[in-house]
Amino acid sequence: MLEELLFMILKGVIIGIVVSAPMGPVGIFCIQRTLDKGRLSGFYTGVGAAISDLIYCLLTGFCLSFIEEFINTNRAPIQLFGALVLIAFGVWVIRKKPSSRVCADAEEGAPSREADILKGFALTFSNPLILFLIIGLFAQFNFVIEGIKFYHYMLGFIGIIGGALGWWWTVTFFVDKLRGHFNARTMKMINTCVGIIILVFAAVGIFDSVTALAASAPKPAPSGITRRMTAAFRVTDEAMKGWSAEFADSLGHGFVMTVRPGAHSDAFGDNRSDMLTVEVRDRNSGALLGEDVAKNGVDPYRGPNAWQVSRKGDVWRVAAGNREYHDVLVFHSPTGATSVPTINPAPGGEISVSLLQMDAEPDSFDADSLEDVAALLESLPGEGNGIAGVYSLFDNSYDDTYAVPGGDYRVALKPYSDGGFTMIYLSGARTFAESWRPGMRKALLRPMPFPNVFDVEWVDAEGDIMRHDVEAEYFPLSQTLTVSFPLQGASLRFRRE
């Protein structure tokens, strides 16, 4: 019992030190205050920063799901606000006149303790993106886990504030020892340098936030997205004039792929048509999406060539060959559900088309209506609905040699046939987040002979279906669901809300 309490305090101390240690604007400002006003002023500035860090740790510990979703949703405007606060601090530091006496007397002209604490607090609290660091540390040290007692948490948070205060006490101690090497002119230079560094942090923050806001501008979403599709056909260019294939969805969005014979001069100066040029342009704007030449395994003359156009999400791939497929080019297009392509000869040309085949896999990504999901879950008995319900990811482990964290998912489980469940995506995707929308299927859980153990078909961030060696186990007492990926050395734990 005592070992558990001491270990919780130790984890808190480590988290407090790691959160405080990065020498960002707060650390630099604390050093500047120590040199300008004395050690106590610098330490009180650190106290304000530690209080801010503790508040964010408390928010993370008790409101993890809400805070993380809010920050993910409003990351850019929050970062922009923090950058503006940094600009104000940077200008104030640059314009500030240094003390006439660098070695301040502890009694004479003592700094305002409350003002220093408030400055340190405001500068740290203006950067809520530190929550991502805290969330990562909590996950790394298993600080927020199911079944832990309240007083364990309290000891852990005491360790956090103790570690942070210990860090600032140590920093100001060593900086204060260097006081004799500074004068008023040096302090003015330090003020200017500190202010410029803070302004650089602010400029980076503004750039990142403006870029994120621009990237998050609303875009027209194609309807009825088909996530995976393959079109295969064979074309014979009998007149060697070229041809085009037009792919379009029900809204008219799409692209046009144009194929023409290509020629180049050989060593003797003769033109040789031994390649095919492939060009893809947006159907409406005419913007170039990709171009390349096909010369491996194709017949550049009048012989037939087989073509394969496939998609996975918004990524399209073109392959061609006379006997076997060879990759030609890859491009991106957010085209919606694609109809059968229309293949036309170039003006004055003559082609023959055969073996047109279309394969699509929309089922793995079909989106359910969120209203239907909510109505279904509400219709289930309160205590007897078993595993069905809404879950949030609260813990994960992974071997970064084989896997990376894919997101902080919030999902819903609804009953499926034969005792299985469908996992519906609600929010939290990070990789290819623009390709995911609420209601899409994230996984299919099929029951195994053992109670509460399931074989899983998992849809990864790129839309690939993982059908092998993925399992899930539900724990009724803690109402948690663990999804394991043995080949990737990873696992995800979901907690029922």
C-alpha positions in Angstrom: 0.0 0.0 0.0 2.7 2.5 1.0 4.7 1.6 -2.2 1.7 2.4 -4.3 1.3 5.8 -2.7 5.0 6.6 -3.0 5.0 5.5 -6.6 2.0 7.8 -7.4 3.8 10.7 -5.8 6.9 9.9 -7.8 4.9 9.8 -11.0 3.5 13.2 -10.2 6.9 14.7 -9.4 8.2 13.5 -12.8 5.2 14.8 -14.7 5.6 18.2 -12.9 9.3 18.5 -13.8 8.8 17.4 -17.4 5.9 19.9 -17.9 7.9 22.7 -16.5 11.3 21.9 -18.0 11.0 23.0 -21.6 12.6 26.4 -21.9 9.8 28.1 -23.7 8.6 31.7 -23.1 7.8 31.0 -19.5 11.2 29.6 -18.7 13.0 32.4 -20.4 10.8 35.0 -18.7 11.5 33.4 -15.3 15.2 33.7 -15.9 14.9 37.3 -17.0 12.9 38.1 -13.8 15.5 36.4 -11.6 18.4 38.5 -13.1 16.4 41.7 -13.2 14.5 41.6 -9.9 16.1 38.9 -7.8 15.6 35.2 -7.1 12.3 35.6 -5.3 10.8 37.4 -8.3 11.9 34.7 -10.6 10.7 32.0 -8.3 7.3 33.6 -7.8 7.0 33.8 -11.6 7.6 30.0 -11.6 5.0 29.6 -8.9 2.4 31.2 -11.2 3.5 28.9 -14.0 3.2 25.9 -11.7 -0.3 26.8 -10.7 -1.3 27.1 -14.3 0.2 23.7 -15.0 -1.6 22.2 -12.1 -5.0 23.5 -13.3 -4.4 22.0 -16.7 -3.4 18.7 -15.1 -6.6 18.8 -13.0 -8.6 19.5 -16.1 -6.9 16.7 -18.0 -7.3 14.2 -15.2 -11.0 14.8 -14.5 -12.3 16.0 -17.9 -9.9 14.2 -20.3 -12.5 13.4 -23.0 -14.2 16.8 -23.1 -11.0 18.8 -22.9 -9.2 16.9 -25.6 -12.2 17.0 -28.0 -12.5 20.8 -27.4 -8.8 21.5 -28.0 -8.8 19.4 -31.1 -11.9 21.2 -32.4 -10.7 24.7 -31.6 -6.9 24.2 -31.8 -6.2 27.0 -34.3 -8.2 29.9 -32.7 -6.8 28.9 -29.2 -3.3 28.9 -30.6 -3.9 32.3 -32.2 -5.2 33.8 -29.0 -2.1 32.4 -27.1 0.2 33.9 -29.8 -1.4 37.4 -29.3 -0.8 37.1 -25.6 2.8 36.3 -26.3 3.2 39.3 -28.5 1.9 41.6 -25.7 4.4 40.0 -23.3 7.3 40.2 -25.8 6.7 43.9 -26.5 6.4 44.7 -22.8 9.7 42.9 -22.0 11.6 44.7 -24.9 10.3 48.2 -23.8 10.9 47.5 -20.1 13.9 49.4 -18.6 16.1 47.2 -16.5 16.7 47.8 -12.8 19.5 50.3 -12.1 20.9 47.8 -9.6 21.1 44.2 -10.9 21.8 42.8 -7.4 18.6 43.8 -5.8 18.4 44.1 -2.0 16.1 41.5 -0.5 14.4 44.2 1.6 14.7 47.4 -0.5 12.4 47.6 -3.5 11.2 44.0 -3.1 9.1 42.8 -6.1 5.4 42.3 -5.8 4.8 38.6 -5.1 1.2 38.7 -6.3 2.2 40.5 -9.5 4.9 38.0 -10.4 2.7 35.0 -9.7 0.0 36.6 -11.8 2.4 37.2 -14.7 3.8 33.7 -14.6 0.3 32.3 -14.4 -1.1 34.4 -17.3 1.8 33.6 -19.6 1.5 29.9 -19.0 -2.3 29.7 -19.0 -2.4 31.5 -22.4 -0.9 28.4 -24.0 -3.5 25.6 -23.5 -1.8 23.5 -26.1 0.3 22.3 -23.2 -2.7 20.0 -22.6 -1.3 17.7 -25.4 1.9 17.3 -23.5 0.1 16.6 -20.3 -2.2 14.1 -22.0 0.8 12.3 -23.4 2.5 12.2 -20.0 -0.6 10.9 -18.3 -0.9 8.2 -20.9 2.8 7.3 -20.7 2.7 7.0 -16.9 -0.8 5.5 -16.6 -1.7 8.4 -14.4 -5.4 8.2 -15.2 -6.6 4.6 -15.0 -9.8 2.8 -14.0 -10.3 1.9 -10.4 -7.8 4.2 -8.8 -8.9 5.8 -5.6 -9.4 9.6 -5.2 -6.7 10.1 -2.6 -4.2 8.4 -5.0 -5.0 11.2 -7.4 -4.6 13.9 -4.8 -1.2 12.6 -3.9 -0.3 12.5 -7.5 -1.3 16.1 -8.1 0.6 17.1 -4.9 3.6 15.4 -6.5 3.0 17.4 -9.7 3.0 20.8 -8.0 5.9 19.7 -5.9 7.9 18.7 -8.9 7.1 22.0 -10.7 8.0 24.1 -7.7 11.2 22.2 -7.2 12.2 22.7 -10.8 11.7 26.5 -10.6 13.5 26.7 -7.2 16.5 24.9 -8.7 16.5 27.1 -11.9 16.3 30.4 -10.0 19.0 29.2 -7.6 21.6 28.6 -10.3 20.6 31.7 -12.3 20.9 33.9 -9.2 24.5 32.6 -8.6 25.4 34.2 -12.0 24.1 37.6 -11.0 27.5 39.1 -10.4 28.4 38.7 -14.1 25.6 41.1 -15.2 25.2 44.9 -15.3 22.4 47.2 -16.4 23.6 47.2 -20.0 23.7 43.4 -20.0 20.2 43.3 -18.5 18.9 45.5 -21.3 20.4 43.2 -23.9 18.9 40.2 -22.1 15.5 41.9 -22.0 15.7 42.6 -25.7 16.8 39.0 -26.5 14.1 37.6 -24.2 11.4 39.8 -25.9 12.6 38.8 -29.4 12.5 35.1 -28.5 9.0 35.5 -27.1 8.0 37.3 -30.3 9.5 34.5 -32.4 7.4 32.0 -30.4 4.3 34.2 -31.1 5.1 34.5 -34.8 5.4 30.7 -35.1 2.1 30.3 -33.2 0.4 32.8 -35.5 1.7 31.1 -38.6 0.6 27.7 -37.4 -2.8 28.9 -36.4 -3.5 30.9 -39.6 -2.3 27.9 -41.7 -4.6 25.6 -39.7 -7.6 28.0 -40.0 -7.0 28.2 -43.8 -6.8 24.4 -44.1 -10.0 24.0 -42.1 -12.0 26.3 -44.3 -15.3 24.6 -45.3 -15.0 22.5 -48.5 -17.9 21.0 -50.4 -18.2 17.4 -49.3 -18.9 14.8 -52.0 -22.0 12.8 -51.3 -22.1 9.0 -51.1 -18.3 8.5 -50.8 -17.1 5.2 -52.1 -13.9 4.5 -50.2 -12.5 1.7 -52.3 -13.0 1.1 -56.0 -11.3 -0.5 -59.0 -12.1 0.0 -62.7 -10.3 -2.3 -65.2 -10.6 -2.1 -69.0 -8.7 -2.8 -72.1 -8.3 -0.2 -74.9 -6.9 -0.6 -78.4 -6.0 2.7 -80.0 -6.4 1.7 -83.6 -5.7 5.2 -85.1 -2.9 6.1 -82.6 -4.7 9.4 -81.9 -5.2 8.8 -78.2 -8.3 8.6 -76.0 -9.7 9.8 -72.7 -11.6 8.3 -69.8 -14.0 10.4 -67.8 -14.9 9.6 -64.1 -17.7 11.6 -62.6 -20.0 11.3 -59.6 -23.7 12.2 -59.3 -22.9 15.9 -58.6 -20.7 16.2 -61.6 -17.4 16.2 -59.7 -14.6 14.1 -61.1 -11.6 14.0 -63.4 -10.6 13.2 -67.0 -7.7 10.9 -67.8 -6.2 11.5 -71.2 -3.8 9.0 -72.9 -1.7 9.9 -76.0 1.1 8.2 -77.9 4.4 9.8 -76.9 7.6 10.1 -79.0 11.2 11.0 -78.5 14.3 11.2 -80.7 16.7 8.3 -80.5 20.5 8.5 -80.9 20.1 8.7 -84.7 17.7 11.6 -84.6 14.7 9.5 -85.5 11.4 10.0 -83.7 10.2 6.8 -82.0 6.8 6.3 -80.5 7.6 4.0 -77.6 5.6 5.4 -74.7 2.2 6.6 -73.7 1.7 10.0 -72.0 -0.9 10.0 -69.2 -2.5 13.2 -68.0 -5.2 13.6 -65.3 -7.2 16.9 -64.9 -10.1 18.0 -62.8 -13.3 17.6 -64.7 -14.7 21.1 -63.8 -11.7 23.4 -63.2 -9.2 21.7 -65.6 -6.5 21.8 -62.9 -3.7 19.3 -63.5 -3.9 16.5 -60.9 -1.1 14.4 -62.2 0.9 13.4 -65.3 3.5 10.8 -66.3 4.5 8.4 -69.1 3.8 4.7 -69.3 6.6 2.8 -71.1 7.1 -0.3 -69.0 5.2 -3.3 -70.4 2.9 -1.3 -72.6 2.3 -1.5 -76.4 2.7 2.1 -77.6 1.4 1.3 -81.1 -1.9 -0.2 -82.1 -1.9 -3.1 -79.8 -4.3 -3.4 -76.8 -3.3 -2.3 -73.3 -5.1 -3.1 -70.1 -5.7 -0.2 -67.7 -6.6 -0.2 -64.0 -7.8 2.8 -62.2 -8.3 2.3 -58.4 -9.0 4.4 -55.4 -8.5 4.2 -51.7 -10.1 7.2 -50.0 -9.1 10.2 -52.0 -5.9 8.6 -53.4 -6.2 7.3 -56.9 -3.7 5.0 -58.7 -3.3 4.3 -62.4 -1.6 1.2 -63.7 -1.3 -0.2 -67.3 0.4 -3.0 -69.2 0.1 -5.3 -72.2 0.5 -8.5 -70.2 0.7 -7.3 -66.6 0.0 -4.1 -64.7 2.8 -1.5 -64.0 2.2 1.6 -61.9 2.0 4.8 -63.9 1.0 7.6 -61.5 -0.8 8.4 -58.3 -3.0 11.5 -57.7 -5.6 12.9 -55.3 -9.2 13.7 -56.0 -12.2 13.9 -53.5 -14.6 12.5 -56.1 -17.8 11.1 -54.7 -19.4 7.7 -55.6 -18.1 7.1 -59.1 -20.2 5.8 -61.9 -18.9 3.6 -64.8 -16.2 5.6 -66.6 -16.9 7.0 -70.1 -14.1 6.2 -72.5 -14.0 8.3 -75.7 -11.5 8.5 -78.6 -9.6 11.7 -79.4 -10.9 13.7 -82.3 -10.2 11.8 -85.5 -9.3 8.7 -83.5 -10.8 5.2 -83.4 -10.6 2.9 -80.3 -12.1 -0.4 -79.2 -12.9 -1.1 -75.5 -13.4 -4.4 -73.8 -13.3 -6.2 -70.4 -14.7 -3.3 -68.4 -15.0 -4.3 -64.8 -16.0 -2.3 -61.8 -15.4 -3.4 -58.2 -16.4 -1.2 -55.2 -16.4 -1.8 -51.5 -18.6 0.9 -50.0 -19.9 -1.4 -47.2 -16.8 -1.1 -45.1 -17.3 2.6 -44.8 -21.0 3.1 -45.0 -22.1 5.9 -42.7 -25.0 5.4 -40.3 -27.2 8.4 -39.4 -26.1 9.6 -36.0 -29.8 10.1 -35.1 -30.4 6.4 -35.9 -27.4 5.3 -33.7 -28.6 7.5 -30.8 -32.2 6.2 -31.1 -31.0 2.6 -31.2 -28.8 3.1 -28.1 -31.6 4.8 -26.2 -34.0 2.0 -27.0 -31.8 -0.5 -25.3 -32.6 -1.4 -21.6 -30.5 0.6 -19.2 -28.9 -2.2 -17.2 -29.3 -5.0 -19.7 -27.8 -3.6 -22.8 -24.5 -5.4 -22.2 -21.7 -4.0 -24.4 -23.7 -1.7 -26.6 -23.2 2.0 -25.8 -20.8 5.0 -26.3 -17.1 4.6 -25.5 -14.1 6.9 -25.3 -10.5 6.0 -25.7 -8.7 6.5 -22.4 -5.5 4.5 -22.7 -3.3 3.0 -25.3 0.1 1.2 -25.7 2.1 0.7 -28.8 5.6 -0.3 -30.0 6.6 2.7 -32.1 8.8 0.4 -34.2 5.6 -1.2 -35.7 2.8 1.2 -35.0 1.9 4.8 -34.3 -1.2 6.2 -32.4 -4.0 6.7 -34.9 -6.3 8.9 -32.9 -8.2 9.5 -29.7 -11.5 7.9 -30.7 -15.0 8.3 -29.4 -17.1 5.4 -30.8 -20.5 3.7 -30.4 -21.1 0.0 -30.3 -24.4 -1.2 -31.6 -25.7 -4.8 -31.8 -24.9 -6.8 -34.9 -26.2 -10.2 -36.0 -25.3 -13.4 -34.0 -24.2 -11.6 -30.9 -21.6 -9.3 -32.6 -21.3 -5.6 -32.5 -20.6 -2.8 -35.0 -18.2 0.0 -33.8 -19.4 3.3 -35.2 -16.9 6.2 -35.4 -18.0 9.4 -33.7 -14.9 11.6 -33.4 -11.2 11.8 -32.6 -9.5 10.8 -35.9 -6.1 12.4 -36.4 -4.5 10.7 -39.4 -6.6 11.4 -42.6 -9.1 13.1 -40.3 -10.7 14.8 -43.3 -11.7 11.4 -44.7 -13.6 10.4 -41.6 -17.1 11.6 -40.7 -19.4 10.6 -37.8 -21.4 7.5 -38.5 -18.7 5.6 -40.4 -17.9 2.0 -39.5 -14.7 1.7 -37.5 -14.8 -2.0 -36.7 -16.9 -5.2 -36.7 -16.8 -7.4 -33.6 -17.7 -11.1 -34.2 -18.2 -13.3 -31.1 -15.7 -16.1 -30.3 -16.4 -19.2 -28.3 -15.1 -17.5 -25.1 -17.4 -15.1 -23.2 -16.9 -11.4 -24.1 -14.1 -12.1 -26.5 -14.4 -11.0 -30.2 -12.6 -11.4 -33.5 -12.3 -7.9 -35.0 -12.3 -6.5 -38.5 -10.7 -3.1 -37.9 -10.7 -0.3 -40.5 -7.4 1.7 -40.2 -7.0 5.4 -40.8 -6.3 4.9 -44.6 -9.4 2.7 -45.1 -7.6 -0.7 -45.2 -9.4 -3.5 -43.4 -7.4 -5.4 -40.9 -8.9 -8.9 -40.7 -6.2 -11.0 -39.0 -4.9 -11.2 -35.5 -7.1 -8.4 -34.1 -9.1 -9.2 -31.0 -11.3 -7.4 -28.5 -12.2 -8.3 -25.0 -14.9 -6.7 -22.9 -14.6 -6.5 -19.1 -18.0 -6.2 -17.5 -16.9 -5.0 -14.0 -14.9 -2.0 -15.3 -17.1 -1.6 -18.4 -14.0 -1.3 -20.6 -13.2 -2.7 -24.0 -9.6 -3.6 -25.0 -8.8 -4.0 -28.7 -5.4 -5.7 -29.3 -3.2 -5.7 -32.4 -0.5 -8.3 -31.6 1.4 -8.0 -34.9 1.7 -4.2 -34.4 2.5 -4.5 -30.7 -0.4 -2.1 -29.9 -3.6 -2.1 -27.9 -6.4 0.4 -27.3 -8.6 0.6 -24.2 -12.1 2.1 -24.4 -14.2 3.1 -21.4 -17.9 3.2 -21.5 -19.4 6.7 -20.9 
